[in-house]
Amino acid sequence: MDWKAYQNEFIADGNLRKIIINNVTQKNWQKILNFLVKTEVTLHFFIDGVRSELPSQIEDVFQKDKHQYLLSLIFDDVTLNCYFDRHEDIVLSFDPGQITNEAKAKLIFRIISTFGRRLNKVVVLTVESREEQPIFQYEPAQGLTYIKLNKKFTSYE
């Protein structure tokens, strides 16, 4: 699919974009955390705004509900932020203004698809104020679909 067909989904409009995986378990969270630490992505972990060491076990985060936790995933000049306030969902937020070309959009699509494959779960990309209206959706064994045009992506590498 041509970048021009969907580039408007990434225009900075004051709303973050969210990659959401619903109905996850601590085992799912741990699987994603284990995967991320083995990749080349830069990970910054914060507790109450203070940079801290990333815990090796996700249960350490979920047992301490009195703190605010943030994991930033930094891919060159694209940053996604994961707050741990919804334990039953993995939510990665990002500023759509960072996605200024097709290569950066494909990075987002690879993240969506990789997480979906690893967890065998549906993953959606939404506008923060309209989480019930996905823009893109990954389904296991189906791939990534641009919901607005009902178009499947066959390659985003």
C-alpha positions as CSV (number, residue, x, y, z in Angstrom):
1,M,0.0,0.0,0.0
2,D,1.2,3.4,-0.9
3,W,2.3,5.8,1.9
4,K,0.0,8.5,0.4
5,A,-3.0,6.3,1.0
6,Y,-2.6,6.4,4.8
7,Q,-0.1,9.2,5.7
8,N,-3.0,11.3,7.0
9,E,-3.4,8.8,9.9
10,F,-0.1,10.1,11.2
11,I,-0.6,13.8,11.1
12,A,0.0,15.6,14.4
13,D,-3.4,16.6,15.5
14,G,-3.0,16.9,19.2
15,N,-4.0,13.3,19.8
16,L,-1.5,10.5,20.5
17,R,-1.7,7.2,18.7
18,K,-2.0,4.0,20.7
19,I,-1.0,0.5,19.9
20,I,-3.2,-1.7,22.1
21,I,-3.2,-5.3,22.9
22,N,-6.2,-6.2,25.1
23,N,-6.8,-9.0,27.6
24,V,-3.1,-9.8,28.3
25,T,-1.7,-11.7,31.2
26,Q,1.4,-11.2,33.2
27,K,2.9,-14.0,31.1
28,N,2.1,-12.0,28.0
29,W,3.7,-8.9,29.5
30,Q,6.8,-10.9,30.4
31,K,7.1,-12.4,26.9
32,I,7.1,-8.9,25.4
33,L,9.6,-7.7,27.9
34,N,11.9,-10.6,27.3
35,F,11.7,-10.1,23.6
36,L,12.4,-6.3,23.8
37,V,15.6,-6.7,25.9
38,K,17.0,-9.0,23.2
39,T,16.5,-6.5,20.4
40,E,18.4,-3.4,19.5
41,V,15.7,-1.0,20.7
42,T,16.8,1.4,23.4
43,L,14.8,0.9,26.5
44,H,14.4,3.5,29.3
45,F,12.5,2.6,32.4
46,F,11.2,5.2,34.9
47,I,9.7,4.9,38.3
48,D,7.9,8.1,39.3
49,G,9.8,10.0,36.6
50,V,13.2,8.8,37.8
51,R,15.3,6.7,35.4
52,S,15.7,3.2,36.9
53,E,16.9,-0.2,36.1
54,L,14.4,-2.3,34.1
55,P,13.1,-5.1,36.2
56,S,13.8,-8.6,34.8
57,Q,10.4,-9.8,36.0
58,I,7.2,-7.9,35.1
59,E,5.6,-8.9,38.3
60,D,7.9,-6.5,40.2
61,V,6.1,-3.7,38.4
62,F,2.6,-5.0,39.1
63,Q,3.1,-5.6,42.8
64,K,4.0,-2.0,43.4
65,D,0.8,-0.1,42.4
66,K,1.7,3.1,44.4
67,H,4.2,4.2,41.8
68,Q,4.0,5.3,38.2
69,Y,6.0,3.2,35.8
70,L,7.0,4.1,32.3
71,L,8.9,2.1,29.7
72,S,10.1,4.1,26.7
73,L,11.0,2.2,23.5
74,I,13.3,4.3,21.3
75,F,13.9,3.3,17.7
76,D,16.2,6.0,16.3
77,D,14.0,9.0,16.3
78,V,10.6,7.3,17.0
79,T,9.7,6.9,20.7
80,L,6.8,4.8,22.0
81,N,5.8,5.0,25.7
82,C,4.2,2.2,27.7
83,Y,2.6,3.2,31.0
84,F,1.8,0.3,33.3
85,D,-1.6,1.7,34.5
86,R,-3.7,-0.9,32.6
87,H,-2.4,-4.3,33.7
88,E,-4.9,-6.1,31.5
89,D,-3.8,-4.3,28.3
90,I,-0.5,-3.4,26.8
91,V,-0.7,0.1,25.5
92,L,2.1,1.9,23.6
93,S,1.5,5.6,23.0
94,F,3.3,7.8,20.5
95,D,3.2,11.2,18.9
96,P,2.0,10.7,15.3
97,G,4.1,13.7,14.3
98,Q,7.2,11.4,14.6
99,I,5.9,9.3,11.7
100,T,7.0,11.5,8.8
101,N,7.6,9.0,6.1
102,E,6.8,5.5,4.9
103,A,9.9,3.9,6.6
104,K,8.7,5.1,10.0
105,A,5.2,4.0,9.4
106,K,6.5,0.5,8.5
107,L,8.4,0.5,11.8
108,I,5.1,1.0,13.6
109,F,3.5,-1.8,11.4
110,R,6.4,-4.2,12.2
111,I,5.9,-3.5,16.0
112,I,2.2,-4.2,15.7
113,S,2.7,-7.4,13.7
114,T,5.6,-8.7,15.8
115,F,3.8,-8.2,19.1
116,G,0.6,-9.8,17.6
117,R,2.5,-12.8,16.3
118,R,4.5,-13.3,19.5
119,L,1.4,-13.2,21.7
120,N,-1.0,-14.6,19.1
121,K,-3.4,-11.7,19.8
122,V,-5.2,-9.0,18.0
123,V,-3.3,-5.7,18.1
124,V,-4.9,-2.4,17.1
125,L,-3.6,1.1,16.3
126,T,-6.0,3.9,17.4
127,V,-6.3,7.6,18.0
128,E,-6.1,8.1,21.8
129,S,-9.6,9.6,22.0
130,R,-11.2,6.9,19.8
131,E,-9.8,3.6,21.1
132,E,-13.0,1.8,20.0
133,Q,-12.3,2.8,16.3
134,P,-9.1,1.1,15.2
135,I,-7.2,2.6,12.2
136,F,-5.1,-0.5,11.7
137,Q,-5.6,-4.0,13.0
138,Y,-3.4,-7.0,13.1
139,E,-5.1,-10.4,13.5
140,P,-3.2,-13.7,13.9
141,A,-3.2,-15.6,10.6
142,Q,-4.8,-12.6,8.9
143,G,-2.1,-10.0,9.0
144,L,-2.3,-6.2,9.2
145,T,-5.4,-4.4,7.8
146,Y,-6.0,-0.7,7.2
147,I,-9.5,-0.6,8.5
148,K,-10.6,2.6,6.9
149,L,-10.0,1.2,3.4
150,N,-10.3,-2.5,4.4
151,K,-7.0,-3.1,2.8
152,K,-4.6,-5.8,3.9
153,F,-0.8,-5.1,4.0
154,T,1.2,-8.0,2.7
155,S,4.6,-6.4,3.3
156,Y,5.8,-3.7,5.7
157,E,9.5,-4.7,6.1
